[in-house]
Amino acid sequence: MSKAIRQSVTFRATPHEVYEMLMDSRKHAAFTGAEASISRKVGGRVSAYDGYATGTIVALESDSRIVQTWRADDWPPDRVSRVTYRLVAVEGGTRLSFTQSGVPDEYYESTKQGWIDYYWTPMKALLNKG
């Protein structure tokens, strides 16, 4: 069985700045503190957190939407989820709406908390420095 994670977070930054944090390998590495390699082409590969998370780019809409397959290296080998980031300009910044479907039940809670601890919190800290 699998579950879906839905989260929403607001950043004091433009949609372009948030998009670049997620799509630019160097900027991604800057907020995670770990190596990242992120293709900017549909069908291209994604690797984050020193290879802990891997996937493929499914769809891109510049500064507004990113869709990727995604899996953690400690998940069963046949389990792959789908993540969607939607970026919308709001007063004072950008609202990121996040969905991850296909998360294995036994990894749901740790994955859900992982996005908060390892993505949204350090992204906010870096974006709010400016």
N, C-alpha and C positions, 0 to 999 in steps of 0.2 A: 504494500500500500504506500501511497505518497500523499503529501499535503502541499498546500500553497502558502507562501509567506506574502503578506501584503504590508507595506510600510510606507509612510509618508514623512518627509523631512524637509524643512525649509532652510536654505542657505542664504546668507547675506552676500550674494554674488549674482552675476548675470547667468542666464542659461548657457552662454558660450563658455564661461569660466568653469561651470560645473561639468559640462560636456567634456571639456579638455582634461579635467582631473580624471575622468573615467577613461578617456580614449588616448591620451598622450602617455606613452610608456614612462618617460622621465617624470612627469607630473604625478602619475599614479605611484611610482616608486617613492616620490618625495613624501606623500602622505602615509604610505604603508610602511616605509622603511625597509622594503624588500624588493627584489628584482621583479620587473614586469616587462612583458613583451606583448603589445597590443596592436594587431593589424587594423588598418583603417579601411579595409575592403571587405565587402560581403563575401563570405566563404573563407576569410582569413582566420588565423589562429589567435587565441588569447591565452596568456599565461600570466598569473599574478601570484604574489606571495611566494616567490622562489619556486614556482611550479606547483604549489599546493592546490591552486584552483586553475583549471584549464577549460577551454571551450573553443567555440567557433562563432564568428560574427554572422548573424542571421539577417539582420536588417539595420540600416542606419538612416536617420534623418538628422542632418546637421543641426546641432544645438537643441534638438527636441526629443529624439527617441533613439534608443539603442536596444537591440534585441540580440541575445547571445545564448548559445547552449553553455552550460556550466556544470562542472562536477568537481568535487573535492577528492584529493588523492586517497583519502581514507574511506570513501564510499565504496560499495561493491562495484566491481568493474563495469557491470552492465547498466548502472544507474547514471542517467544524465538528466539534468533539469534544464529549464528555460528561464532566463531572467530578462525582464523588460524594465528599462529605466525610461520614464517620461518626464520631461522637463518643461515647466510652465513658468513664465515670468509672473510674479505676484508683487504686490507692493512691498518694497524693501528687499527684494531678492528673487529667488527661484524656489519653487516647490518641486521636489523630486518625488514622484510616485513610483514605487518599486513593487514588482511582483516577481516571485520565483515559484514556478510550478514544478511539480515532479520531485519534491524533496522527500527522500525516504523517511518514513515515520520515525525511525530510531535516531535520525540526525536532525529532526525538525527543530527542537528547542535550541540545540547548540548552533545550528545554522542561523536561525532567527536572531539570536543574540549576537552572533558573529558579525552580521551586517552592521549592527549598532556599534559594537566595540571596535571593529577593524575597518569600517568604511565611514559611516556617517559621523562619528565622533572625531576621528582624526581629520576628515575632510573639513568639518566645521572649524576645527582649530587652525588649520592652515589657511583657509579662505578668510577667516575673521582676523588674521594678522594684519591684513592690508587696510 
